[in-house]
Amino acid sequence: MTSTDASRGIAATEPVWWGWGPAVAHDPLPAATRRLLAYLGITGQPSPPVALDEVRLPPARLPEPARAALATVVGAGHVRSDRETRVRHCRGRSTTDLLRLRAGDAAAAPDAVVLPAGHDEVLAVLRVANQERIVIVPYGGGTSVVGGLAPSGRGDRPVIALDLSRLDRLGRVDRESGTAELDAGLRGPRAEELLAEEGLTLGHLPQSWEYASIGGFAATRSSGQASAGYGRFDDLVVGLRVATPAGSWELGRAPASAAGPDLRELILGSEGAFGVITQVVARVRPLPARRLYEGWSVPDFATGTRLLRALAVRDLRPTVCRLSDETETLAGLAGPPRQHDTARRGSRDAAASAAADLDRGPAAALDGAASGGGCRLVAGYEGAGPVVERRAAQVAVVLRAGGARRLEPAAGTDWELGRFRAPYLRDALLDLGIFAETLETAGFWSALPSLYADVRRALTDSLTAAGLSPVVMCHLSHLYENGASLYFTVVCAQGTDPIGSWRAAKTAAGDAIMAAGGTITHHHAVGTDHRPWLGAEIGGLGVEVLRAVKRTLDPAGILNPGVLVE
């Protein structure tokens, strides 16, 4: 297995309905993190989730004739409307989604959950839904953080979540061509487990990997943590099988084609609004013989950004590359210590320095303490042993010439061991009444400095105006020859209206992204949250093109209405 968490069986354990992952994987907030938050003045009141039987759930509205028709297709046991199943399929896993669920608000829950077993059953379900005016929400791992599972155009129609978890097989493996057929409902760990039995890997590990599905990766243009080496998921897709209300659609006959526009691109990133992806044919690679993760310290974020650009333009990108800004670096250093981790020496002194400067505000205090300690850079390499060693040595020459300093091995291995822990940390913060959320963008190298500064300022100013004292952190990752992605994390007290405060901050950040020339989303997709900026990014004519595709493939508008396009 690729992840130590997966090797413990965590990803295969039933997740909690109010957060991320299984209960056994949840730990209280580490003491060092509590101390740092206290230094920064970020406090809250304990805020545990309500009990499941206290969740406010609207009555199920699926008509009995429709239920009977669906049961004929998938079997009565695979049409479910019990309380727990409906709650578990309510919304995605953004912080605002979880705040609503934890408070007992499941108003957006589907009226039923339907679990088809294959492509033909999905097609049959869509036919029933068309006839009965039922809204369909394709559901993979439930990990959307942009409102992709909460359609805004449902009106008075009943809604079913189309859970694809029974589509869980590895199909034909073409070793000669380096491709494999993967059912859309396969989750990340299971897909890697099946491929590993064949000596292969996708190499696609986004932070949602434990629960996100193959179909979801394709439908959202997912980008994994190792995208610089393996590519984004849309780079890996060579073929698709799609069920639409207008019929079945198969795409991808060759590694490349000049037979008109590449229509696979209409489905990749379509978020279930045009059709239901039931199978993906993806490029696969041999399991890497060697994995190496290194930690480096660079003088500051601007220097680190220039160094990563130098690597990208020289075609020296590591498989994994992640540069934390000064604030995120200090927050990471103050996290839970691990065995042999001497890289955290001095972090408590830095946090104490921040405490002494709290009169300037938490964000300023943290920035001030971090500025003297540089920025953490993680570089990872996967592949054949000699290739890994050669690339690591080449990258080291560039980094050292730019003033970077290699840290001890624990700095790299700690990141590898904790690479999927952020959502659990978010849940621990919510338990204490502390708000934590993320957003991401990407831009060309020339735009990145202003994009970073403007988005950070927009988030800080908006939340400060709401009476909060936010800490805004960022890391740069997903390197391209022409640019990179910026991923922001915001932590603050919840205040009296956390959902409203975040909505205002997200709006300010979205406006700043557009003004600075960035994309509204690099890998989280559009959903309903980012739809207000889609026209600014692709133009009014582009939106009309998407609407025309929607009318052709889904004329009755039953698929995820309001997601991606209205």
C-alpha positions as CSV (number, residue, x, y, z in Angstrom):
1,M,0.0,0.0,0.0
2,T,1.1,3.5,-0.6
3,S,0.0,5.0,2.7
4,T,0.7,3.9,6.3
5,D,-2.8,4.9,7.2
6,A,-4.2,2.6,4.5
7,S,-2.0,-0.2,5.8
8,R,-3.7,0.1,9.1
9,G,-7.1,-0.3,7.5
10,I,-8.2,3.2,8.3
11,A,-9.5,3.9,4.8
12,A,-11.6,0.7,4.8
13,T,-13.3,1.6,8.1
14,E,-16.7,3.2,8.2
15,P,-16.3,7.0,8.4
16,V,-18.2,9.2,10.9
17,W,-21.2,11.0,9.5
18,W,-20.2,14.3,11.0
19,G,-16.6,14.6,9.8
20,W,-13.8,12.9,8.0
21,G,-12.7,9.3,8.4
22,P,-13.4,6.7,11.0
23,A,-13.8,7.4,14.7
24,V,-10.7,5.3,15.5
25,A,-8.5,7.8,13.5
26,H,-9.7,10.9,15.4
27,D,-7.5,12.2,18.2
28,P,-7.8,15.3,20.4
29,L,-6.0,18.4,19.2
30,P,-2.2,18.0,20.1
31,A,-1.1,20.0,23.1
32,A,1.5,21.9,21.1
33,T,-1.2,23.0,18.7
34,R,-3.4,24.1,21.5
35,R,-0.6,26.1,23.0
36,L,0.0,27.8,19.6
37,L,-3.7,28.7,19.2
38,A,-3.8,30.1,22.7
39,Y,-0.7,32.2,22.0
40,L,-2.5,33.5,18.9
41,G,-5.7,34.3,20.8
42,I,-7.7,31.8,18.8
43,T,-10.2,30.2,21.2
44,G,-13.6,28.6,21.0
45,Q,-16.2,26.8,23.1
46,P,-16.3,23.0,22.9
47,S,-18.7,22.2,20.0
48,P,-19.3,18.4,19.6
49,P,-21.7,17.2,16.9
50,V,-25.3,16.5,17.9
51,A,-26.4,12.9,18.1
52,L,-27.5,11.2,14.9
53,D,-31.1,10.9,16.2
54,E,-31.2,14.7,16.8
55,V,-30.4,15.6,13.2
56,R,-33.2,17.5,11.6
57,L,-34.1,15.5,8.5
58,P,-36.9,16.4,6.1
59,P,-39.5,13.8,5.2
60,A,-38.5,11.5,2.3
61,R,-40.5,12.6,-0.8
62,L,-39.7,9.7,-3.2
63,P,-43.1,8.6,-4.6
64,E,-43.8,4.9,-4.1
65,P,-44.2,4.1,-7.8
66,A,-40.8,5.6,-8.5
67,R,-39.3,3.7,-5.6
68,A,-40.8,0.5,-7.0
69,A,-39.4,1.2,-10.4
70,L,-35.9,1.8,-9.0
71,A,-36.1,-1.3,-6.9
72,T,-36.9,-3.3,-10.1
73,V,-33.6,-2.0,-11.5
74,V,-31.2,-2.3,-8.6
75,G,-33.0,-4.5,-6.1
76,A,-35.1,-3.4,-3.2
77,G,-32.2,-3.6,-0.8
78,H,-30.3,-1.1,-2.8
79,V,-32.9,1.7,-2.6
80,R,-32.4,3.1,0.9
81,S,-34.1,5.9,2.8
82,D,-33.2,5.2,6.4
83,R,-32.1,8.1,8.5
84,E,-28.4,7.3,8.7
85,T,-28.0,6.5,5.0
86,R,-29.7,9.8,4.1
87,V,-27.6,11.8,6.5
88,R,-24.3,10.2,5.3
89,H,-25.1,11.3,1.8
90,C,-26.0,14.8,2.7
91,R,-23.7,17.4,1.2
92,G,-19.9,17.0,1.0
93,R,-17.0,17.6,3.4
94,S,-16.3,21.4,3.3
95,T,-16.2,23.1,6.7
96,T,-19.5,24.8,6.1
97,D,-21.0,21.4,5.1
98,L,-19.8,19.9,8.4
99,L,-20.9,22.9,10.5
100,R,-24.4,22.4,9.2
101,L,-24.3,18.6,9.8
102,R,-22.7,18.9,13.3
103,A,-25.5,21.4,14.3
104,G,-28.1,18.9,13.1
105,D,-29.1,20.5,9.8
106,A,-29.6,17.9,7.1
107,A,-32.2,19.9,5.1
108,A,-30.2,19.1,1.9
109,A,-30.3,15.3,2.4
110,P,-31.5,13.2,-0.5
111,D,-34.9,11.6,-0.4
112,A,-33.3,8.2,-1.0
113,V,-29.9,6.6,-1.9
114,V,-29.7,4.2,-4.9
115,L,-26.8,1.8,-5.4
116,P,-26.5,0.5,-8.9
117,A,-24.2,-2.4,-9.7
118,G,-23.0,-1.5,-13.1
119,H,-23.2,0.7,-16.2
120,D,-26.5,-0.7,-17.5
121,E,-28.1,-0.3,-14.1
122,V,-27.0,3.3,-14.0
123,L,-28.6,3.9,-17.4
124,A,-31.8,2.3,-16.3
125,V,-31.9,4.4,-13.1
126,L,-31.5,7.5,-15.3
127,R,-34.4,6.4,-17.5
128,V,-36.6,6.1,-14.4
129,A,-35.4,9.4,-13.1
130,N,-36.3,11.1,-16.4
131,Q,-39.8,9.6,-16.4
132,E,-40.4,10.5,-12.7
133,R,-38.8,14.0,-12.6
134,I,-36.2,12.9,-10.0
135,V,-33.0,14.8,-9.5
136,I,-29.9,12.6,-9.6
137,V,-26.7,13.5,-7.6
138,P,-23.9,11.2,-8.6
139,Y,-22.0,10.2,-5.4
140,G,-18.5,8.7,-5.2
141,G,-16.7,9.3,-2.0
142,G,-18.7,12.3,-0.8
143,T,-15.5,14.4,-0.5
144,S,-16.6,17.6,-2.4
145,V,-15.6,20.8,-0.7
146,V,-17.3,23.2,-3.2
147,G,-21.0,22.3,-2.9
148,G,-20.8,19.7,-5.6
149,L,-23.2,17.4,-3.8
150,A,-25.8,20.0,-2.9
151,P,-27.7,20.9,-6.1
152,S,-29.2,24.4,-6.0
153,G,-31.8,23.8,-8.8
154,R,-33.8,20.9,-7.4
155,G,-37.0,22.9,-7.0
156,D,-39.8,20.7,-5.7
157,R,-38.4,17.5,-7.3
158,P,-37.4,14.5,-5.2
159,V,-33.6,13.9,-5.1
160,I,-31.7,10.6,-5.0
161,A,-28.0,10.2,-4.4
162,L,-26.7,7.7,-6.9
163,D,-24.0,5.9,-4.8
164,L,-21.5,4.2,-7.1
165,S,-19.7,2.2,-4.5
166,R,-20.8,-1.1,-6.0
167,L,-19.0,-0.2,-9.2
168,D,-15.7,-1.4,-7.6
169,R,-13.9,-3.6,-10.0
170,L,-10.5,-3.5,-11.8
171,G,-11.2,-4.5,-15.4
172,R,-8.7,-5.2,-18.2
173,V,-5.1,-4.4,-17.6
174,D,-3.2,-3.8,-20.8
175,R,0.4,-4.1,-19.8
176,E,1.7,-3.5,-23.3
177,S,-0.1,-0.2,-23.5
178,G,0.3,0.7,-19.9
179,T,-3.5,1.2,-19.2
180,A,-6.1,-0.2,-16.9
181,E,-9.9,-0.2,-16.8
182,L,-11.1,1.1,-13.4
183,D,-14.7,1.2,-12.2
184,A,-15.8,4.7,-11.2
185,G,-16.8,3.6,-7.6
186,L,-13.4,2.4,-6.7
187,R,-11.9,4.5,-3.9
188,G,-8.3,5.5,-3.9
189,P,-6.8,2.9,-1.5
190,R,-8.7,0.0,-3.1
191,A,-7.7,1.1,-6.6
192,E,-4.1,1.2,-5.5
193,E,-4.4,-2.2,-3.8
194,L,-5.8,-3.9,-6.9
195,L,-3.2,-2.3,-9.1
196,A,-0.4,-3.2,-6.7
197,E,-1.3,-6.8,-7.1
198,E,-0.4,-6.3,-10.8
199,G,2.8,-4.5,-9.9
200,L,1.3,-1.2,-11.0
201,T,0.2,2.2,-9.6
202,L,-1.8,5.3,-10.7
203,G,0.3,7.5,-8.5
204,H,-2.7,9.7,-7.8
205,L,-2.9,10.7,-4.1
206,P,-4.8,13.8,-3.4
207,Q,-5.5,14.7,0.2
208,S,-9.0,13.2,-0.2
209,W,-7.4,9.9,-1.4
210,E,-8.7,7.8,1.5
211,Y,-12.3,8.2,0.5
212,A,-12.5,9.9,-3.0
213,S,-13.3,7.7,-5.9
214,I,-12.0,7.1,-9.4
215,G,-15.1,8.7,-11.0
216,G,-14.8,11.6,-8.6
217,F,-11.2,12.1,-9.6
218,A,-12.2,12.4,-13.3
219,A,-15.4,14.4,-12.7
220,T,-13.5,17.1,-10.7
221,R,-10.1,17.2,-12.6
222,S,-8.4,16.1,-9.4
223,S,-4.7,16.8,-8.9
224,G,-2.8,14.6,-6.5
225,Q,0.1,15.4,-4.2
226,A,2.5,13.7,-6.7
227,S,1.1,15.5,-9.8
228,A,4.5,17.0,-10.7
229,G,5.7,13.4,-11.3
230,Y,2.6,11.4,-12.3
231,G,0.4,14.2,-13.8
232,R,-3.1,15.4,-12.9
233,F,-5.8,12.8,-13.1
234,D,-7.1,14.3,-16.3
235,D,-3.6,13.7,-17.7
236,L,-4.0,10.0,-16.8
237,V,-7.4,9.4,-18.4
238,V,-7.3,7.9,-21.9
239,G,-10.9,6.6,-22.0
240,L,-14.3,7.1,-20.4
241,R,-17.6,5.2,-20.2
242,V,-20.4,7.5,-19.4
243,A,-24.2,7.0,-18.7
244,T,-26.3,10.0,-19.7
245,P,-30.0,10.6,-19.9
246,A,-29.6,10.7,-23.7
247,G,-27.8,7.3,-23.7
248,S,-24.5,5.6,-23.3
249,W,-21.3,7.3,-24.4
250,E,-17.8,5.8,-24.8
251,L,-14.8,8.0,-25.4
252,G,-11.2,7.4,-26.2
253,R,-9.9,5.1,-28.9
254,A,-6.2,5.9,-29.1
255,P,-3.5,7.7,-27.1
256,A,-4.0,10.8,-29.3
257,S,-6.4,11.8,-32.0
258,A,-7.1,14.6,-34.5
259,A,-10.8,13.5,-34.9
260,G,-12.2,16.9,-33.9
261,P,-12.1,18.4,-30.4
262,D,-11.2,15.9,-27.7
263,L,-14.7,15.2,-26.3
264,R,-13.3,13.5,-23.2
265,E,-12.7,17.1,-22.0
266,L,-16.4,17.7,-21.8
267,I,-16.8,15.0,-19.2
268,L,-13.5,15.5,-17.3
269,G,-14.4,18.3,-14.8
270,S,-18.2,18.1,-15.5
271,E,-19.0,17.1,-11.9
272,G,-21.9,14.8,-12.8
273,A,-23.8,17.6,-14.5
274,F,-23.6,16.0,-18.0
275,G,-23.5,12.3,-17.2
276,V,-22.4,9.7,-14.8
277,I,-18.9,8.3,-15.3
278,T,-19.1,4.5,-14.8
279,Q,-15.6,3.5,-15.9
280,V,-12.2,5.1,-16.6
281,V,-9.4,3.8,-18.7
282,A,-6.3,5.3,-17.2
283,R,-2.5,5.3,-17.7
284,V,-0.7,3.2,-15.1
285,R,2.9,2.8,-14.3
286,P,5.1,0.2,-12.5
287,L,5.2,0.5,-8.8
288,P,8.2,2.6,-7.9
289,A,11.2,0.7,-6.6
290,R,12.4,3.7,-4.6
291,R,10.7,6.5,-2.7
292,L,12.6,9.4,-1.2
293,Y,11.2,12.4,0.6
294,E,13.4,15.2,1.7
295,G,12.9,18.4,3.8
296,W,14.6,21.6,3.0
297,S,14.6,25.1,4.5
298,V,14.7,28.1,2.2
299,P,15.2,31.7,3.4
300,D,11.7,33.0,2.6
301,F,8.6,32.2,0.5
302,A,9.7,34.5,-2.4
303,T,13.1,32.8,-2.6
304,G,11.5,29.4,-2.5
305,T,9.1,30.3,-5.3
306,R,11.9,31.4,-7.5
307,L,13.8,28.2,-6.8
308,L,10.7,26.1,-7.7
309,R,10.4,28.0,-10.9
310,A,14.0,27.3,-11.7
311,L,13.4,23.6,-11.2
312,A,10.3,23.7,-13.4
313,V,11.8,25.5,-16.3
314,R,14.8,23.2,-16.3
315,D,12.5,20.1,-16.3
316,L,13.8,19.1,-12.8
317,R,10.5,18.9,-11.0
318,P,10.4,16.4,-8.2
319,T,7.5,13.9,-8.1
320,V,6.2,15.8,-5.0
321,C,7.0,19.4,-4.4
322,R,5.5,21.5,-1.6
323,L,6.7,24.9,-0.3
324,S,5.0,26.2,2.8
325,D,5.1,30.0,3.5
326,E,6.5,31.3,6.7
327,T,3.2,31.0,8.6
328,E,2.4,27.5,7.5
329,T,6.0,26.5,8.3
330,L,5.7,27.7,11.9
331,A,2.3,26.1,12.3
332,G,3.8,22.8,11.1
333,L,6.8,23.1,13.4
334,A,4.5,23.6,16.4
335,G,2.5,20.5,15.5
336,P,2.8,17.1,17.3
337,P,6.4,16.0,17.6
338,R,7.5,12.7,16.2
339,Q,10.4,10.4,17.1
340,H,13.8,11.7,16.1
341,D,12.2,15.0,14.9
342,T,14.9,17.5,15.9
343,A,13.8,19.8,13.0
344,R,11.2,21.2,15.5
345,R,13.9,22.6,17.8
346,G,13.2,26.2,18.5
347,S,9.5,26.1,17.4
348,R,8.3,26.7,21.0
349,D,10.6,29.7,21.2
350,A,9.1,31.0,18.0
351,A,5.6,30.5,19.3
352,A,6.5,32.3,22.5
353,S,7.9,35.2,20.4
354,A,4.5,35.3,18.7
355,A,2.8,35.4,22.1
356,A,4.8,38.5,23.1
357,D,3.6,40.3,20.0
358,L,-0.1,39.6,20.3
359,D,-0.9,43.2,20.6
360,R,-0.3,43.5,16.8
361,G,-2.9,40.8,16.2
362,P,-2.5,37.0,15.9
363,A,-1.8,36.9,12.2
364,A,0.9,39.6,12.5
365,A,2.4,37.9,15.5
366,L,2.6,34.5,13.8
367,D,4.1,36.1,10.6
368,G,6.7,38.0,12.7
369,A,7.8,34.8,14.5
370,A,7.9,32.8,11.3
371,S,9.8,35.3,9.3
372,G,13.0,34.6,11.1
373,G,12.8,30.8,10.6
374,G,12.5,30.5,6.8
375,C,10.1,28.2,4.9
376,R,9.8,24.5,4.8
377,L,10.1,22.7,1.4
378,V,9.3,19.1,0.9
379,A,10.7,17.4,-2.2
380,G,9.7,13.8,-3.0
381,Y,11.0,11.4,-5.7
382,E,9.5,8.1,-6.8
383,G,10.7,5.6,-9.5
384,A,13.6,3.3,-10.3
385,G,16.4,3.6,-7.7
386,P,19.1,5.2,-10.0
387,V,16.5,7.6,-11.5
388,V,15.5,8.8,-8.0
389,E,19.0,9.3,-6.8
390,R,20.0,11.2,-9.9
391,R,17.0,13.5,-9.9
392,A,17.4,14.2,-6.2
393,A,21.1,15.1,-6.7
394,Q,20.2,17.4,-9.6
395,V,17.5,19.2,-7.6
396,A,19.9,19.5,-4.6
397,V,22.4,21.4,-6.8
398,V,19.8,24.0,-7.7
399,L,18.4,24.4,-4.2
400,R,21.7,24.8,-2.6
401,A,22.8,27.4,-5.1
402,G,19.7,29.3,-4.2
403,G,20.4,29.3,-0.5
404,A,18.4,26.3,0.6
405,R,19.5,24.0,3.4
406,R,18.8,20.3,3.6
407,L,17.1,19.2,6.9
408,E,17.5,15.9,8.5
409,P,15.6,12.9,7.1
410,A,12.7,13.1,9.5
411,A,11.6,16.4,7.9
412,G,10.7,14.5,4.8
413,T,9.4,11.3,6.3
414,D,7.2,13.2,8.7
415,W,5.4,14.8,5.8
416,E,4.9,11.4,4.1
417,L,3.5,9.8,7.3
418,G,1.1,12.7,7.9
419,R,0.1,13.6,4.4
420,F,-3.5,12.6,4.9
421,R,-4.0,14.0,8.4
422,A,-5.2,17.5,7.7
423,P,-9.0,16.7,7.5
424,Y,-8.7,14.9,10.9
425,L,-7.0,18.0,12.4
426,R,-9.8,20.1,11.0
427,D,-12.4,18.0,12.8
428,A,-10.4,18.3,16.0
429,L,-10.5,22.1,15.7
430,L,-14.2,22.0,15.0
431,D,-14.7,20.0,18.2
432,L,-13.2,23.0,20.1
433,G,-15.3,25.6,18.3
434,I,-12.4,26.7,16.0
435,F,-13.0,27.3,12.3
436,A,-10.6,26.0,9.7
437,E,-11.1,26.0,5.9
438,T,-9.1,25.9,2.7
439,L,-9.2,27.3,-0.8
440,E,-6.9,27.0,-3.8
441,T,-6.0,28.6,-7.0
442,A,-3.2,28.6,-9.6
443,G,-1.5,31.1,-11.8
444,F,1.4,31.8,-14.1
445,W,4.8,32.4,-12.5
446,S,4.6,36.1,-13.2
447,A,1.2,36.4,-11.5
448,L,2.0,34.3,-8.4
449,P,3.5,37.0,-6.1
450,S,0.5,39.3,-6.5
451,L,-2.0,36.4,-6.4
452,Y,-0.5,35.2,-3.1
453,A,-0.5,38.6,-1.5
454,D,-3.9,39.7,-2.8
455,V,-5.8,36.6,-1.8
456,R,-4.1,36.5,1.6
457,R,-5.0,40.1,2.2
458,A,-8.6,39.6,1.0
459,L,-9.1,36.7,3.4
460,T,-7.5,38.6,6.3
461,D,-9.4,41.8,5.8
462,S,-12.8,40.2,5.4
463,L,-12.5,38.0,8.5
464,T,-11.0,40.9,10.5
465,A,-14.0,43.1,9.5
466,A,-16.3,40.3,10.9
467,G,-14.6,40.7,14.3
468,L,-12.3,37.7,13.9
469,S,-8.5,37.4,14.0
470,P,-7.6,34.9,11.3
471,V,-4.3,33.2,10.6
472,V,-3.9,32.7,6.9
473,M,-1.4,30.1,5.7
474,C,-0.4,29.0,2.2
475,H,1.7,26.5,0.4
476,L,2.8,26.3,-3.2
477,S,2.6,23.0,-5.0
478,H,1.7,21.3,-8.3
479,L,4.5,22.7,-10.4
480,Y,4.1,23.4,-14.1
481,E,6.7,24.8,-16.5
482,N,4.6,28.0,-16.6
483,G,3.2,28.3,-13.1
484,A,2.0,26.6,-10.0
485,S,-0.9,26.2,-7.5
486,L,-1.4,28.1,-4.3
487,Y,-3.3,26.4,-1.5
488,F,-4.5,28.6,1.4
489,T,-5.6,27.5,4.9
490,V,-7.5,29.8,7.2
491,V,-7.9,29.3,11.0
492,C,-9.9,31.6,13.3
493,A,-12.5,31.6,16.0
494,Q,-15.9,30.6,14.7
495,G,-17.6,33.7,15.9
496,T,-21.4,34.1,15.9
497,D,-21.9,33.3,12.2
498,P,-19.1,31.2,10.9
499,I,-20.9,30.2,7.7
500,G,-21.8,33.8,6.8
501,S,-18.3,35.1,7.7
502,W,-16.7,32.4,5.5
503,R,-19.1,33.1,2.7
504,A,-18.0,36.8,2.7
505,A,-14.3,35.9,3.0
506,K,-14.6,33.4,0.1
507,T,-16.3,36.0,-2.0
508,A,-13.6,38.5,-1.3
509,A,-10.9,35.8,-2.1
510,G,-12.7,34.8,-5.3
511,D,-12.8,38.4,-6.5
512,A,-9.1,38.8,-5.7
513,I,-8.2,35.7,-7.6
514,M,-10.0,36.9,-10.7
515,A,-8.5,40.4,-10.4
516,A,-5.0,38.9,-10.0
517,G,-5.3,36.6,-13.0
518,G,-5.6,33.3,-11.2
519,T,-8.1,30.4,-11.8
520,I,-11.0,30.2,-9.5
521,T,-10.1,26.5,-8.9
522,H,-7.1,24.4,-9.6
523,H,-8.4,21.0,-8.3
524,H,-11.4,21.5,-6.1
525,A,-13.8,21.9,-9.1
526,V,-16.6,24.5,-9.5
527,G,-19.6,22.9,-7.7
528,T,-22.0,25.6,-6.6
529,D,-19.5,27.6,-4.5
530,H,-17.3,28.7,-7.5
531,R,-20.1,29.1,-10.1
532,P,-20.4,32.9,-9.6
533,W,-16.9,33.3,-11.1
534,L,-17.1,30.8,-13.9
535,G,-18.3,33.3,-16.4
536,A,-15.4,35.6,-15.5
537,E,-13.0,32.7,-16.1
538,I,-14.3,31.1,-19.3
539,G,-16.5,34.0,-20.7
540,G,-20.2,34.3,-21.2
541,L,-19.9,32.4,-24.5
542,G,-18.1,29.6,-22.7
543,V,-20.9,29.3,-20.2
544,E,-23.4,29.1,-23.1
545,V,-21.4,26.3,-24.6
546,L,-21.6,24.3,-21.4
547,R,-25.3,24.9,-21.2
548,A,-25.7,23.7,-24.7
549,V,-23.9,20.5,-23.8
550,K,-26.1,20.1,-20.8
551,R,-29.3,20.5,-22.9
552,T,-28.0,17.8,-25.3
553,L,-27.0,15.2,-22.8
554,D,-29.5,16.0,-20.0
555,P,-32.5,17.7,-21.6
556,A,-34.7,17.3,-18.6
557,G,-32.0,18.8,-16.2
558,I,-32.1,15.9,-13.8
559,L,-28.3,15.6,-13.2
560,N,-26.9,17.7,-10.4
561,P,-28.8,20.9,-11.3
562,G,-27.1,24.1,-10.4
563,V,-23.7,22.4,-10.1
564,L,-21.2,23.7,-12.6
565,V,-23.9,25.5,-14.7
566,E,-27.4,26.7,-13.9
